[in-house]
């Protein structure tokens, strides 16, 4: 394939993806900040209306097949996040075209338009590619054959100044098969990947997630938890080093207040 539009090997240097930014109507300042901090990336960002979890009743969440009856979720914001992302997955399917998804707290490397297609051109068909991941959680990826790496960031909660420095970095960005990563602040998804994830992740439940390297296990409590269950079964990749990182600022989170 010449363009990479089908979720297969793309031509290095060609960037043909629509970039959608999930943003709540009641937080226009976050969108303005996102555009300002990522202007050097040169991407044509399109705002995507976020679903407000606070406006979705428990009955509605079940009717929409967002969650299974009897499942438990830490906040209503988690439900809104799930619907917001699912809406864009359905768009990828309807348009039969991959797209890039950002949450409005992401910092994007200035060289994204060059680094992304150059790396994607080296792989075959793909379902989902994480551009980055949470800095306060484990990341696991495959480096060769049966050998996986489990890693932690040394900076769990980076400052805005540190993230601004990250956007100017030019370290090599390569794709590795993904095993586990948390956070969905920045990723590319193909129509095939969208179909698979909708089928597997919804309705969400509290199934067990296990990290083999550390034998860390817990029950799913969000959409990205559900996605972690299935990454190993998909053509799922992650950029190492990342091309985008979330601010991870729990004081300003519109989803989860657990660390305030």
C-alpha positions as CSV (number, residue, x, y, z in Angstrom):
1,X,0.0,0.0,0.0
2,X,1.3,3.5,-0.8
3,X,-0.5,5.6,1.7
4,X,-0.9,3.4,4.8
5,X,-4.6,4.3,4.8
6,X,-5.7,0.6,5.1
7,X,-3.8,0.0,8.3
8,X,-1.0,-1.7,6.4
9,X,2.5,-0.7,5.4
10,X,2.7,3.0,4.5
11,X,5.1,5.0,2.5
12,X,7.7,6.8,4.6
13,X,7.1,10.5,4.7
14,X,3.4,10.3,3.8
15,X,1.0,11.3,6.6
16,X,-2.7,10.8,5.5
17,X,-4.5,10.4,8.8
18,X,-7.2,12.6,10.3
19,X,-6.4,13.6,13.8
20,X,-9.3,13.9,16.3
21,X,-9.0,15.5,19.8
22,X,-11.6,14.4,22.4
23,X,-12.8,17.3,24.4
24,X,-15.7,18.0,26.7
25,X,-18.0,21.0,25.7
26,X,-17.7,22.3,29.2
27,X,-13.9,22.5,29.1
28,X,-13.0,24.7,26.0
29,X,-9.9,25.9,27.8
30,X,-8.4,22.5,27.6
31,X,-8.8,22.4,23.9
32,X,-7.2,25.8,23.5
33,X,-4.3,24.7,25.6
34,X,-3.9,21.5,23.6
35,X,-3.8,23.4,20.3
36,X,-1.3,25.8,21.7
37,X,1.1,23.3,23.2
38,X,1.0,21.1,20.0
39,X,1.1,23.7,17.3
40,X,4.7,22.9,16.3
41,X,3.6,19.3,15.3
42,X,1.9,20.8,12.2
43,X,-1.2,18.5,12.5
44,X,-4.7,19.5,11.4
45,X,-6.4,18.7,14.7
46,X,-10.2,18.1,14.6
47,X,-12.2,18.5,17.8
48,X,-14.4,15.5,18.7
49,X,-17.2,16.1,21.2
50,X,-16.6,14.0,24.3
51,X,-19.4,12.2,26.0
52,X,-20.1,13.5,29.5
53,X,-20.2,10.5,31.7
54,X,-22.0,12.5,34.4
55,X,-25.0,12.7,32.1
56,X,-25.2,9.0,31.4
57,X,-27.4,7.0,33.9
58,X,-26.5,3.5,35.0
59,X,-29.5,2.2,33.0
60,X,-28.4,4.1,29.9
61,X,-24.9,2.8,30.1
62,X,-26.3,-0.8,30.1
63,X,-28.7,0.0,27.3
64,X,-25.8,1.4,25.2
65,X,-23.8,-1.8,25.9
66,X,-21.1,0.3,27.5
67,X,-21.0,-1.8,30.7
68,X,-22.3,-5.2,31.8
69,X,-25.0,-5.2,34.5
70,X,-23.5,-5.6,38.0
71,X,-20.1,-4.3,37.0
72,X,-18.5,-1.6,39.2
73,X,-16.8,1.6,38.0
74,X,-14.8,4.1,40.0
75,X,-16.3,7.2,38.4
76,X,-19.0,8.2,35.9
77,X,-16.2,9.9,33.9
78,X,-14.9,6.5,33.0
79,X,-18.1,5.7,31.2
80,X,-17.9,9.0,29.3
81,X,-14.4,8.2,28.2
82,X,-15.4,4.8,26.9
83,X,-18.3,6.2,24.8
84,X,-16.1,9.0,23.5
85,X,-13.5,6.6,22.2
86,X,-16.1,4.1,20.9
87,X,-17.7,6.8,18.9
88,X,-14.5,7.4,17.1
89,X,-13.9,3.7,16.5
90,X,-17.3,3.6,14.9
91,X,-16.3,6.5,12.7
92,X,-13.2,4.6,11.6
93,X,-15.4,1.7,10.6
94,X,-18.0,3.8,8.9
95,X,-15.4,5.8,6.9
96,X,-13.3,2.7,6.3
97,X,-10.3,4.8,7.1
98,X,-7.7,4.7,10.0
99,X,-7.6,7.7,12.2
100,X,-5.5,9.2,15.0
101,X,-7.1,9.9,18.4
102,X,-5.8,12.3,21.0
103,X,-7.2,13.2,24.4
104,X,-6.9,16.9,25.2
105,X,-4.1,16.5,27.8
106,X,-1.6,15.0,25.3
107,X,1.7,16.5,24.4
108,X,2.8,15.6,20.8
109,X,6.4,15.5,19.6
110,X,7.1,18.2,17.0
111,X,8.5,15.6,14.6
112,X,5.4,13.5,14.6
113,X,4.5,13.9,11.0
114,X,7.8,12.6,9.9
115,X,8.4,10.0,12.6
116,X,5.0,8.3,12.5
117,X,4.9,7.3,8.8
118,X,8.5,6.3,8.8
119,X,7.9,3.8,11.5
120,X,4.6,2.5,10.3
121,X,6.1,1.9,6.8
122,X,8.3,-0.9,8.4
123,X,5.3,-3.0,9.6
124,X,2.5,-4.9,7.9
125,X,-1.2,-4.7,8.8
126,X,-1.9,-3.3,12.2
127,X,-5.0,-2.9,14.4
128,X,-3.9,-0.2,16.9
129,X,-0.7,1.7,17.5
130,X,-0.2,3.5,20.8
131,X,1.7,6.7,20.3
132,X,2.3,7.0,24.1
133,X,1.1,5.8,27.4
134,X,0.7,6.7,31.1
135,X,4.0,7.5,32.8
136,X,2.8,6.2,36.2
137,X,2.2,2.6,35.1
138,X,4.0,-0.4,33.7
139,X,4.6,-0.7,30.0
140,X,5.3,-4.1,28.5
141,X,6.3,-4.8,24.9
142,X,8.0,-7.6,22.9
143,X,11.6,-7.1,21.7
144,X,12.2,-10.5,20.1
145,X,10.6,-14.0,19.9
146,X,9.6,-15.0,23.4
147,X,11.3,-12.0,25.1
148,X,9.2,-9.2,26.5
149,X,10.3,-6.1,28.4
150,X,8.4,-4.6,31.3
151,X,9.4,-1.0,32.1
152,X,8.6,1.9,34.3
153,X,9.2,5.6,33.8
154,X,11.5,7.4,36.2
155,X,9.3,10.5,36.1
156,X,5.7,9.4,37.0
157,X,4.1,12.8,37.0
158,X,6.0,15.1,34.6
159,X,5.6,18.8,34.8
160,X,4.4,20.9,31.8
161,X,8.0,22.1,31.4
162,X,9.3,18.5,31.2
163,X,6.6,17.6,28.6
164,X,7.4,20.7,26.6
165,X,11.0,19.5,26.5
166,X,9.7,16.1,25.4
167,X,7.9,17.5,22.4
168,X,11.2,19.0,21.1
169,X,13.0,15.6,21.5
170,X,14.3,13.8,18.4
171,X,15.1,10.4,19.9
172,X,14.6,7.3,17.7
173,X,10.9,6.2,17.7
174,X,10.4,2.5,16.8
175,X,7.4,0.2,16.9
176,X,7.3,-2.9,19.1
177,X,4.5,-5.4,19.5
178,X,2.5,-4.3,22.5
179,X,1.7,-6.4,25.5
180,X,0.5,-4.0,28.1
181,X,0.2,-0.2,28.5
182,X,-2.2,2.1,30.3
183,X,-3.7,5.3,29.0
184,X,-5.3,6.0,25.7
185,X,-4.3,9.7,25.3
186,X,-2.8,9.1,21.9
187,X,-3.1,6.3,19.4
188,X,-3.9,5.3,15.8
189,X,-6.6,2.8,15.0
190,X,-7.5,1.0,11.8
191,X,-11.0,0.0,10.8
192,X,-10.1,-3.7,11.5
193,X,-8.8,-2.8,14.9
194,X,-11.9,-0.8,15.7
195,X,-14.1,-3.7,14.9
196,X,-12.1,-6.1,17.0
197,X,-11.9,-3.8,20.0
198,X,-15.6,-2.9,19.9
199,X,-16.5,-6.6,19.8
200,X,-14.1,-7.5,22.6
201,X,-14.3,-4.6,25.0
202,X,-18.0,-3.9,25.1
203,X,-19.9,-4.2,27.2
204,X,-17.1,-3.6,29.7
205,X,-16.8,-5.7,32.8
206,X,-14.4,-6.2,35.7
207,X,-12.3,-9.0,34.3
208,X,-8.9,-9.8,35.7
209,X,-5.7,-8.3,34.2
210,X,-2.4,-10.0,34.8
211,X,1.1,-8.6,34.1
212,X,3.3,-11.7,33.7
213,X,6.6,-10.0,34.4
214,X,5.6,-8.7,37.8
215,X,2.7,-11.0,38.5
216,X,0.7,-7.9,39.2
217,X,-3.0,-8.5,38.8
218,X,-6.2,-6.5,39.3
219,X,-9.7,-6.1,38.0
220,X,-10.5,-3.9,35.0
221,X,-12.0,-0.5,35.9
222,X,-11.7,1.5,32.7
223,X,-11.7,1.1,28.9
224,X,-7.9,1.1,28.7
225,X,-7.9,-1.8,31.3
226,X,-10.2,-3.7,29.0
227,X,-8.0,-3.0,26.0
228,X,-5.0,-4.5,28.0
229,X,-6.8,-7.8,28.1
230,X,-6.7,-8.1,24.3
231,X,-3.5,-6.3,23.1
232,X,-1.7,-9.6,22.9
233,X,-4.3,-11.1,20.6
234,X,-4.3,-8.1,18.2
235,X,-1.8,-6.6,15.8
236,X,-1.1,-4.0,18.5
237,X,2.0,-1.9,18.5
238,X,3.5,0.8,20.7
239,X,6.1,3.5,20.0
240,X,9.3,3.2,22.0
241,X,10.2,6.0,22.6
242,X,6.8,7.6,22.6
243,X,5.6,10.2,20.1
244,X,3.1,11.6,22.6
245,X,2.6,11.6,26.4
246,X,-0.3,12.7,28.6
247,X,0.2,15.4,31.3
248,X,-1.1,12.9,33.8
249,X,-2.3,15.7,36.1
250,X,-4.7,14.2,38.6
251,X,-5.5,17.6,40.0
252,X,-7.0,18.7,36.7
253,X,-8.5,15.3,35.7
254,X,-12.1,15.4,34.4
255,X,-12.3,11.6,34.7
256,X,-10.8,10.3,38.0
257,X,-10.4,12.1,41.2
258,X,-8.7,9.3,43.2
259,X,-5.4,11.1,43.5
260,X,-6.6,14.5,44.3
